[in-house]
Amino acid sequence: MRILRARLVVPSAGAEAIVDGCVAIAGDRIAAVGRFKDVRSRFPGGEVLDYRQATILPGLINAHQHGRGLSPLLLGYPDDALEPWIAARRRHGPPDVYAVTRLAAEEMLANGVTATLHANYSYGSGYRAELGATARAYRDAGLRATICIGYQDRGFLAYENEAGFVAALPEDARKALRMPAEPPYAGSVAETIALMEEMSARFEDAPLITFAYGPAGPQWVSDAAWAALAKDAARRGVGLHFHLLESPLQAAWCRKTHGGSTLAHLRRLGVFEAKASCAHGVFMSEADMTLACEEAVVVVANPGSNLRLFNGPPPVAELHRRGCMVAVGTDNTALADDEDYLAELRLYAALARTPGIDAVGPSPAEILRTATTNGAKAAFLPEGAGSLEPGQPADLVAIDCARFELPDGLRPDNALPLLLARARGTDVVLTMTAGIVRHARRREDADRRAHWRHVAAASVANRERRQDEATVAAIQRGLRAR
């Protein structure tokens, strides 16, 4: 039995902070939460770990990212409108997938994140091997991860009339254009379902790793595939996570194709018979928001990414006003080009405020809920995840109080507002998942992150050149013309 003693413990969103509190841990589970003297009397032989300079919270949950431990800027893809930005990735071959994902996991742990949803992503180097490397990286780092098995069967270069788009490219670009020799991800729906079966069995003994389906988004996935994947997800009891209405081009395509609410179209296909969450939602209509609330679809806001990729802010103020469930992800494209989840959460909270003299915005408890229990729902974690309740996995973060302590000290009523307003990722002194310390202010943790950063950076520097610059530029010009 270990007892983590802290200045304050916040067991869950909405719970009162416990002064001189503690969390007792037996194995990988929480045994008790309460005042130190009370818990200590129950477990007099427990080992006490002193974090009285810190506040303990449930672990933070990064509900949408792609395992890019090196940011897009460091990978060589400057900020741009979404579609030309995606096209820029055609320039290079894959990095070391394990190293890049392992670095992402280490950075998230260092910033207080204990669980994440890894959204669909492929470097085009053999998806089965990439997926295995991704799962091993999260497992080895000790980060709880829901990994989406991706799917795409259309919209590889342009959302509409792709043949016409290619025909309009300059002749040299058409000749040099490298289209995928085989479909991205696993291939067909049947092959995708088979890969779900294989990966679930392969990592059955890895309790931190689970899988979900990740159809890329409405403009990238046919109706028949949506229906088939949703049916299998519901049968298996796994989640289904997708990109939704992220850019103006996507919104225009969806309006033209669906003639109304995109989520209503997905509902007609049976998508919400499965557990579902979506990312971005920048251009959700009122009907989309209403349906998200009705179907309990968690909308994962990625505010830094949306602003950097010229899509504008997500409509989080309206989503909050309507009572929709919102979570937060970094998308590995946070505003500060790092994995400081607390800073990205602060950006979300600022955008969720309704302007005016009668100011309305999420309370500190609601902001914490966004980062914990809502994130857990978005990542399809078990019921109760995102809280420090007895019986739950021991996933928690301890944050140094020094940056947000008032001259007259911390009180239960001011600690959480001050922490959410001022704390940074560098203030994290402990991150624990499943009862194991994964990050602390130890030399070994800094050295481990430095090692994986070096390995990942070296693999990026050695990537092959896949598509010549002139062809990529021609594709980008064609996309901008749309």
Residue pairs with C-beta under 8 A, 6 or more apart in sequence:
1 24
1 25
1 26
1 31
1 43
1 45
1 46
1 47
2 24
2 25
2 46
2 47
2 48
2 49
2 435
3 22
3 23
3 24
3 25
3 36
3 39
3 40
3 43
3 46
3 47
3 48
3 49
4 22
4 23
4 24
4 25
4 49
4 51
4 56
4 396
4 398
4 430
5 20
5 21
5 22
5 36
5 48
5 49
5 50
5 51
5 52
6 21
6 22
6 23
6 51
6 52
6 54
6 55
6 56
6 398
7 19
7 20
7 51
7 52
7 53
7 54
7 55
7 401
7 410
8 17
8 18
8 19
8 21
8 55
8 56
8 401
8 410
8 412
8 415
9 17
9 18
9 21
9 22
9 23
9 33
9 55
9 56
9 388
10 17
10 18
10 55
10 56
10 57
10 58
10 368
10 388
10 415
10 416
11 18
11 33
11 58
11 387
11 388
11 389
12 58
12 372
12 373
12 386
12 387
12 388
12 389
13 365
13 366
13 368
13 369
13 372
13 373
13 386
13 387
14 365
14 369
16 412
17 55
17 412
17 413
17 415
17 416
18 33
18 34
18 35
18 412
19 35
19 411
19 412
20 35
20 36
20 37
20 52
21 33
21 34
21 35
21 36
21 56
22 33
22 34
22 35
22 36
22 39
22 40
23 30
23 32
23 33
23 56
23 388
23 394
23 396
24 30
24 31
24 32
24 33
24 39
24 42
24 43
24 46
25 31
25 394
25 435
27 435
28 393
28 394
28 434
28 435
28 436
29 390
29 391
29 392
29 393
29 394
29 435
30 388
30 389
30 390
30 391
30 392
30 393
30 394
31 43
31 390
32 39
32 42
32 43
32 390
33 39
33 388
33 389
33 390
40 46
40 48
51 398
51 429
51 430
53 400
53 401
53 402
53 429
54 398
54 399
54 400
54 401
54 429
54 430
55 398
55 399
55 401
55 410
55 415
55 419
56 388
56 396
56 397
56 398
56 399
57 112
57 368
57 372
57 388
57 396
57 397
57 398
57 399
57 419
58 368
58 372
58 386
58 387
58 388
58 395
58 396
58 397
59 112
59 113
59 114
59 115
59 372
59 386
59 395
59 396
59 397
59 431
59 432
59 433
60 111
60 112
60 113
60 114
60 341
60 342
60 345
60 371
60 372
60 375
60 397
61 113
61 114
61 115
61 116
61 327
61 371
61 372
61 375
61 376
61 378
61 379
61 381
61 386
62 108
62 113
62 115
62 116
62 117
62 328
62 329
62 330
62 339
62 341
62 375
63 116
63 117
63 277
63 279
63 298
63 300
63 327
63 328
63 329
63 374
63 375
63 378
63 379
64 117
64 119
64 241
64 279
64 300
64 302
64 327
64 329
64 330
64 331
64 378
65 104
65 108
65 116
65 117
65 118
65 119
65 329
65 330
65 331
65 332
66 118
66 119
66 120
66 121
66 331
66 332
67 100
67 101
67 104
67 105
67 118
67 121
67 134
67 137
67 332
68 75
68 100
68 104
68 121
68 332
69 99
69 100
69 101
69 102
69 103
69 104
69 105
69 106
69 107
69 332
69 452
69 453
69 456
70 95
70 100
70 103
70 453
70 456
70 457
70 460
71 332
71 333
71 337
71 338
72 78
72 79
72 85
72 332
72 333
73 79
73 337
74 457
74 460
75 92
75 95
75 460
76 88
76 91
76 92
76 460
77 85
77 88
77 89
78 88
79 85
79 308
79 309
79 310
80 88
80 309
80 310
80 476
81 247
81 309
81 310
81 311
81 479
81 480
82 246
82 247
82 249
82 250
82 309
82 310
82 311
83 247
83 249
83 479
84 475
84 476
84 479
84 480
85 309
87 157
87 472
87 475
87 476
87 479
88 472
88 476
90 178
90 466
90 467
90 471
90 472
90 475
91 465
91 466
91 467
91 469
91 472
92 463
92 464
92 465
92 466
93 123
93 124
93 125
93 463
93 464
93 465
93 466
94 123
94 124
94 125
94 130
94 463
95 123
95 456
95 459
95 460
95 463
96 455
96 456
96 459
97 123
97 125
97 129
97 130
97 133
97 134
97 137
98 133
98 134
98 136
98 137
99 137
99 452
99 455
99 456
99 459
100 456
100 459
100 460
101 118
101 133
101 134
101 137
101 138
102 137
102 140
102 141
102 452
102 456
103 449
103 452
103 453
103 455
103 456
104 137
104 332
104 339
105 116
105 137
105 138
105 141
105 142
105 143
105 145
106 141
106 439
106 448
106 449
106 452
107 338
107 339
107 449
108 116
108 143
108 339
108 341
109 141
109 142
109 143
109 431
109 433
109 438
109 439
110 339
110 425
110 428
110 431
110 439
110 445
110 449
111 339
111 340
111 341
111 342
111 425
111 428
112 341
112 342
112 397
112 399
112 425
112 428
112 431
113 143
113 339
113 341
113 431
114 143
114 144
114 395
114 396
114 397
114 431
114 432
114 433
114 438
115 143
115 144
115 145
115 146
115 375
115 376
115 379
115 381
115 385
115 395
115 433
116 138
116 143
116 144
116 145
116 146
116 379
117 145
117 146
117 148
117 212
117 241
117 277
117 300
117 329
117 378
117 379
117 380
118 134
118 138
118 145
118 146
118 147
118 148
119 148
119 214
119 241
119 243
119 279
120 148
120 149
120 150
120 151
120 152
120 185
120 214
120 215
120 216
120 241
121 150
122 130
122 150
122 184
122 185
123 130
124 180
124 184
124 466
127 150
127 184
127 185
127 186
127 195
128 186
128 195
128 198
131 147
131 149
131 195
131 199
132 199
132 202
134 147
135 145
135 147
135 199
135 202
135 203
135 206
135 209
138 144
138 145
138 147
138 208
138 209
139 145
139 203
139 206
139 208
139 209
141 438
142 208
142 433
142 434
142 436
142 438
143 208
143 433
143 438
144 208
144 381
144 393
144 395
144 433
144 434
145 208
145 209
145 210
146 210
146 211
146 212
146 239
146 241
146 379
146 380
146 381
147 199
147 209
147 210
147 211
147 212
148 211
148 212
148 213
148 214
148 241
149 185
149 186
149 192
149 195
149 196
149 199
149 211
149 212
149 213
149 214
150 184
150 185
150 186
150 214
150 215
150 216
151 185
151 186
151 189
151 192
151 213
151 214
151 215
151 216
151 221
151 225
151 229
152 183
152 184
152 185
152 215
152 216
152 220
152 221
153 183
153 220
153 221
153 222
153 225
154 162
154 219
154 220
154 221
154 222
155 162
155 219
155 220
156 162
156 179
156 180
156 184
157 165
157 166
157 179
157 475
158 165
158 478
158 479
158 482
159 219
159 249
159 250
159 253
160 253
160 256
160 482
165 478
166 174
166 177
167 174
168 478
169 177
169 474
169 475
169 478
170 474
172 470
172 471
172 474
173 470
173 471
173 474
173 475
176 467
176 468
176 470
176 471
177 467
177 471
177 475
178 466
178 467
185 192
186 192
186 194
186 195
189 224
189 225
189 228
189 229
192 213
192 229
193 228
193 229
193 232
196 211
196 213
196 232
196 236
196 238
199 211
200 211
203 209
203 211
207 434
208 433
208 434
210 238
210 380
210 381
211 238
212 233
212 238
212 239
212 240
212 241
212 380
213 229
213 232
213 233
213 238
213 239
213 240
213 241
213 274
214 240
214 241
214 242
215 221
215 225
215 226
215 229
215 240
215 242
216 242
216 243
217 242
217 243
217 244
217 246
217 250
218 226
218 242
218 244
218 250
218 253
218 254
218 257
218 258
218 262
218 265
218 266
219 250
219 253
219 254
219 257
220 243
221 242
223 269
226 266
226 269
226 271
227 269
227 270
227 271
229 240
230 240
230 269
230 270
230 271
230 272
230 273
230 274
231 270
231 273
231 274
233 239
233 240
233 274
233 275
234 270
234 273
234 274
237 275
238 274
238 275
238 380
239 274
239 275
239 276
239 277
239 379
239 380
240 271
240 274
240 275
240 276
240 277
241 276
241 277
241 278
241 279
241 378
241 380
242 276
242 278
242 279
243 278
243 279
243 280
244 262
244 263
244 278
244 279
244 280
244 281
244 284
244 288
244 299
245 251
245 254
245 262
245 280
245 281
245 282
245 283
245 284
245 288
246 279
246 280
246 281
246 282
246 283
246 306
246 311
247 282
247 283
247 309
247 311
248 283
248 311
249 479
249 482
250 283
251 282
251 283
254 262
258 264
258 265
260 285
260 287
261 285
261 287
261 288
261 291
262 285
262 288
263 284
263 287
263 288
263 291
263 292
263 295
263 297
264 287
264 288
264 291
266 272
267 291
267 295
272 295
272 297
275 380
276 295
276 297
277 297
277 298
277 299
277 300
277 327
277 377
277 378
277 379
277 380
278 292
278 297
278 298
278 299
278 300
279 299
279 300
279 302
279 329
279 331
280 300
280 301
280 302
280 305
280 306
280 311
280 314
281 288
281 292
281 299
281 301
281 314
281 315
281 319
282 306
282 311
282 312
282 313
282 314
282 315
284 292
284 299
284 315
284 319
289 315
289 318
289 319
289 322
289 324
290 322
291 297
292 299
292 319
292 324
292 325
293 322
293 323
293 324
293 325
296 325
296 377
297 325
298 325
298 326
298 327
298 374
298 377
298 378
299 314
299 319
299 324
299 325
299 326
299 327
300 326
300 327
300 328
300 329
300 378
301 314
301 316
301 319
301 326
301 327
301 328
301 329
301 348
301 351
302 314
302 328
302 329
302 330
302 331
302 333
303 313
303 314
303 316
303 328
303 335
303 344
303 347
303 348
303 351
304 330
304 331
304 333
304 334
304 335
304 336
304 344
304 347
305 330
305 331
305 332
305 333
305 334
306 312
306 313
306 314
307 313
307 335
308 333
308 335
309 333
313 351
314 351
316 326
316 348
316 351
316 352
317 351
317 352
317 353
317 354
317 361
319 326
319 352
320 326
320 352
320 361
320 362
320 366
321 354
321 360
325 374
325 377
325 378
326 348
326 352
326 370
326 374
327 370
327 371
327 374
327 375
327 377
327 378
328 341
328 344
328 345
328 348
328 370
328 371
328 375
329 344
330 339
330 341
330 344
332 339
334 340
334 343
334 344
335 343
335 344
335 347
336 343
338 425
339 425
340 424
340 425
340 426
341 371
341 425
342 420
342 423
342 424
342 425
342 427
343 424
343 425
345 367
345 370
345 371
345 420
346 420
346 421
348 367
348 370
349 361
349 362
349 367
349 420
352 361
352 362
353 359
353 360
353 361
353 362
354 360
354 361
362 370
364 416
364 417
364 420
365 416
367 420
368 416
368 420
369 386
372 386
372 387
373 385
373 386
373 387
374 386
375 386
376 385
376 386
384 391
384 392
385 392
385 393
385 395
388 396
393 433
393 434
393 435
394 432
394 433
394 434
394 435
395 432
395 433
395 434
396 430
396 431
396 432
397 428
397 430
397 431
397 432
398 428
398 429
398 430
398 431
399 419
399 423
399 427
399 428
399 429
400 427
400 428
400 429
401 410
401 415
401 419
402 427
403 422
403 423
403 424
403 427
404 410
404 415
404 418
404 419
404 421
404 422
404 423
405 418
406 414
406 418
410 418
428 439
429 440
429 441
430 437
430 439
430 440
431 437
431 438
431 439
431 440
432 438
439 445
